[in-house]
Every structure is written in structure tokens, then in C-alpha cells.
Amino acid sequence: MRVLSGIQPSGKLHLGNYLAAMKQHIELEEKHDCYYFIANYHALTTIQDAPTLVANTRDVALDYLAMGFDPTKALLFRQSDVPEVTELTWLLSVVTGKGLLDRATSYKDKVARGIAASMGLFSYPILMAADILIYHSDVVPVGKDQVQHIEMAQDMATHFNMTFKCEVFKRPEAKLNEALIVPGLDGQKMSKSYGNAVSLFDDAKTNRKRIMSIKTDSTPLEAPKDPERCTVFGLYKLLATPAETQALEQRYRAGGMGYGEAKQMLADVVERLLGPARERRAELVKDADYVEDMLRTAGRRARETARAVMEQARAACGIVTARN
Ligand code: TRP
């Protein structure tokens, strides 16, 4: 089964990104044929500064490797190392009604947040469909906000096959990342734009300080506390073992423990995950060639798959090129 997902290189990743997406990507590589790419063409809709895009793209690769992505088990490559996706975007755009894109909620949300309403932003779902269809992907792990885009890719696959009386494209299925809301330091969903995130690669001291600043209620130290209503516990249970979670839950309910102590325990489990990752990342940063080689090798392999599908797609619609 081929699993595919794209990662936007939008800057520093945080614990919410890890728990909601990255962790699952890394786990899936054990059992499936996984293609992950850094969506740098998509990022151009919002990042229009070359050095920033170059740096962010590399950072995603470093972050994935540091958090445990294994390049011997799965592919991690740059979207732009498979330029055929932009060609396929055009072929799909001629069988995609404008009305379909008019209904995209993510476009409307982004424009409402002040992102420029460019044609690129508008046709973002077509590029995304091309990403998915060009590798004959079976399953696409994504968050809830991307499900509509996967449905659009399904529609485009069907329209293309029907229009050109062929079976070139496979119907992909979305796999919803566990409906997991990772609380941020203020109790709202963890998000870069809310400023309530724990970054994956800040130093241990900064992380601990931020964790100690989590807002809690004013239940006195001796009194029993409700773990379900506490952000500290909410984060702890996403990172601790089931036995550790159960133990902390009992201490909340028993009373006699202050939030300060729970925060220290949370900072410890955060550091248990991020400490070794921080060290791995520091090593990787020193070896620029290693990261670049990994991206290129994976890109070449992905491109082979894409080229074969593209040949069929061109043939199906009567595009003759010197290449085939
Ligand atoms: N749009 C996705 C996001 O913002 C990123 C992405 C681009 C993607 N192409 C994709 C995800 C293809 C899955 C499949 O998160």
C-alpha cells in the first residue's frame, strides 16, 4: 500500500505538529511504502522570499530525521525534485470545473486571514491532487482541514479517467490523523499563530520555562484536582506511558500535589522526547551533504514512479512530447 503525504515548510515545527502528524508519518514507514515530500511549490503561495524557503525546506528534512524518520524505510523528498507534478497540475486543471475550486473552504479561510488571493492559492487543490495522483497513492494521512482537498483529488481522478476514457489514476483515500487536539500552553489548540506552542528544537531551559508558565486554575495544593480539565495533564498524557499517565491521574484526584510539581513532570517527559532529538539534529546540521543527498536520492526514486504515470497521462490525452 502506498502512503503519501506532503508537509508544508512553514517554519519551526512544534510539539503539536509532531503529535498530530509527524509521529504518525514515522510510524507508518514500518509497514507501508511511504512517500513524504516537502511541499515547497505549495509554500510559494505564502512564502515569497528565496532564502526563507530554502532554509525552511531544509529544516523540515532535519526535523524529520531528528525525530526518527528513517530514510532507509521511506522516502522524504522535495516536491520540486519531481517537476512532473506541475505538468500534471495543468492536465488536471482542464478537467476541473472552476465551481469545484470555488467551494474550497481552505482557500476562503486563507484569504480571510489575509493571504493574497493569487491564482496559485486558488488552484492549490489541483497541485495537491497532482501530488497525490502522480504516485498512484492509496492512502493520504492528513488532518481534518485537508479532507476536502483529498475529496477534490478523488473527483479529479475520476474526471480525468472519464474524459479521456482511461484508467490512469487511482482513487486515493484520506486517512484522518487521530482526531487529536494537542493543547497549547494557554489551553487552546497548539498553533504557531497563537504563540502557545512548545517548539521541537528550543533548548531544554526555554521549554521548561514555557511549561512552567502554563495557566492552571486556583485549586489549592491540598485539594483534589480534575485531570480532565487541566492543560498540564492534557499534554502529559500525550507524551507519557499509560502507567505514568495513570499514576499522575491518581495523584491529581487524591489531592496534595500542586500544579508546579505536575509541570515539572511534564517538562521531564517533554525533554525525554526532545533531548535526544535535539542532539541528533545538532549532528545532522553539521553534515549538510548527508541531508542533501538523502533528499536527492529520494527525489530521484519518487520521480521514477511519477514519470511512468505521467507517460500514461500524456498518452491518454494526446499530448505528444519528444520525451516519449
Ligand atoms: N496542503 C497540505 C497541508 O497544508 C500539504 C500538502 C501538499 C499535502 N500536497 C499534499 C498533503 C498532498 C497531503 C497530500 O498540510
Residues whose N, C-alpha, C, O or C-beta is under 5 A from the ligand:
A	BS01	LIG	L4 S5 G6 I7 Q8 A39 H42 M128 D131 V140
